[in-house]
Amino acid sequence: MTITARAIGRLMDRLDGPDKVRGLARYAFEAPVEHPAYLYGLQSTVAVGRITAIDTRAATAVPGVLAVLTCRDAPRLRPVGDGELMILQSDRVAFRGQFVGGVVAETSEVARAAAALVRFEYEPGPHDVELRVDHPGLYAPEQVNGYFETDSVRGDVAAAFAGAPVRVDETYRTAWYNHNPIEPHTTVATWTDDGLFLHIGSQNVHGARQSVAELFDLDPGRVRVSSPHVGGAFGSKIRPHPDLVLAVMAARTVPGRPVRFALPRQQMFTQTGYRTPTIQRVRLGAAADGRILAFGHDVVEQTSKLKEFAEQTATPGRVMYVAANRRTTHRVTRLDLPSPDIMRAPGETPGMFALESAMDELAVALGRDPVELRVTNEPDVDPESGRPFSTRNLVGCLREGARRFGWAERDPTPRSRRDGAGWLLGTGVAACMYPVYRMPGSEAMVRLEPDGRYVVAIAAADLGTGSRTALTQIAADALAVPADRVELRLGDTTLPMATGAGGSSGITSWGSAIVEAAARLKLRLESEYAGRTPPGGLEVTAAMPENPYQQRFAMYSFGAQFAEVRVCPETGEVRVPRLLGVFAAGQIINAKTGRSQLLGGMTMGLSMALHEESRLDPRLGEVVNHDLAEYHIATNADVGSVEVHFLSEHDPYVNPMGSKGIGELGIVGTAAAIANAVHHATGVRVRHLPITLDKLLVPESAPGVDVHH
């Protein structure tokens, strides 16, 4: 079905905005329940070992304590193949900070105070927590996240690289990053005669219901999950984590009473996933005219011993540029640490930092303009699959971005510009991309009410991104009615099935289901009721249809990011007064919320470039800066001008709306653009994020120095 855009593309205010501004939008922890109890989690204090003794007597004697859960008395879980979720099932400790118990009490203050009185004794064991390229446990996973092949080889990279006139062979590192959404992971769990009712912040309510039902051996129909509003997630809420399991266990100790559980910020660093640190070797061999002859990208990253998560870090290089000889690999090692998981643009974010930094190094080595080098290596078809692109406007983004940024006036010589205060000035560029994912399984219900209004229901998620508004716009155009005649309901397992809000797939998957249901309702209305509304209304439910073009085209969003930096030569301080991004992402459903998504992604990329890093103490096996006082993120003072521009793009093949995902595109490439700008300003090439001042304090007389920390 092709729809005519009337609401789509407009600058439409968020429908939930007024309620959020007035404090009327309820998040999970604020769910209205009567007489709740409160939970506080107990964590292991050794990295590996066995619990040898537990003393709960002092805690249970505290007035107001209702129960203390440990491995001695916790409910038995059904094994589901996810070791991260199998908490309190034995006396074994897999990592420091793993949940080993919980205290349930009348108030959160009593629960926390009593938790400090529970005593555990351990028999510690040796732990292995350091990621390195020569780790003896490195192995090739069967596949990497996103169902990509672990390795990809075309041609003879070694021979082509050895024979290339110009070569770059460098190692890049990205840090351990934690999600830290403004709303921590929260649960309100209630066991009743009817089953289990969960209020949670979730990117995937049906997925959460299925996981909990399997773990506790319940019929999924006896589990309800409600999540109408989510205060940020970035991937950390797409799958259940141990905090949800502990809350459900705790609620069983007080049947009929709700149990509230909000993870303290410090516990989020061990319980809710993180982005794995990476060590990436990139090799680029090029002809004198800039054509890439050989490309190699070899990635080393970590997972836990409880379950495997292998980030698809090297996969962007399979798509970005032409190279007859290409090799990408992923190697993973299992460590005694928490399990990594999806974080905004998994794979593309760390992988494109390395690739786009290496492209900048190649441009310098060739004496070529970085924009023109990328244009020189633009492919006609997808280098990996050989399929034509449904649309690919990377060159257009680079050209338009360069024009808007004033790139033509740039002197490529490092350390060639200063401002009036003596700070070094530099500019950099990087490309970005993200696949168009389409997740099967979503259904939507559209009901025409007797008064002519429409109700659209789907268990989708709005993470604060504007999904509720964008889906209303899609439904309005699919039904050919004004948006104010559509009421959208989402975020509850009582509504039709929706796949999770991940991989920037939500609008494609949920929107396609809504368009299909609207088309069927209109067909029935015409064929059965001659276009007149029946007295009792009319309701249709439909699943997302197959896309006949899915196997014919390679489908991606692309963009170009430009950065300007100021660096103090005396202190090494870095400021980013300007970021500019131009993006080609199909039809933008809502230009206002779409801009916000890309602006937020670019800001998160700035934070990755300059600030964020979870610091591991290998002696303890613990992240030591596990709060927002010491895990630094970008604040308003760190962010200057951020410009977001859309390149008009018509793509009739991706879905009925012609849209592509943008939730993750904005973060990809930003860190590389900033790092490249820092090199241009200082002559110092920082290959290990974040770019901290200690890495830039080098003699002014050594502009070509490399930094490998």
PyMOL commands that set and color helices and strands:
alter all, ss='L'
color gray80, all
select helices_A, chain A and resi 17-21+28-30+57-60+83-85+108-115+157-162+205-215+220-222+242-252+265-271+315-318+348-366+370-376+394-405+407-409+467-479+483-485+506-529+591-610+636-638+665-667+670-682+693-695
alter helices_A, ss='H'
color red, helices_A
select strands_A, chain A and resi 37-43+49-55+65-70+92-93+99-105+119-124+143-144+148-149+152-154+166-174+186-192+195-200+223-226+259-262+278-286+292-304+325-335+424-435+443-448+454-457+486-489+538-543+556-567+574-584+616-617+622-623+641-646+685-686+706-707
alter strands_A, ss='S'
color yellow, strands_A
deselect
rebuild
show_as cartoon
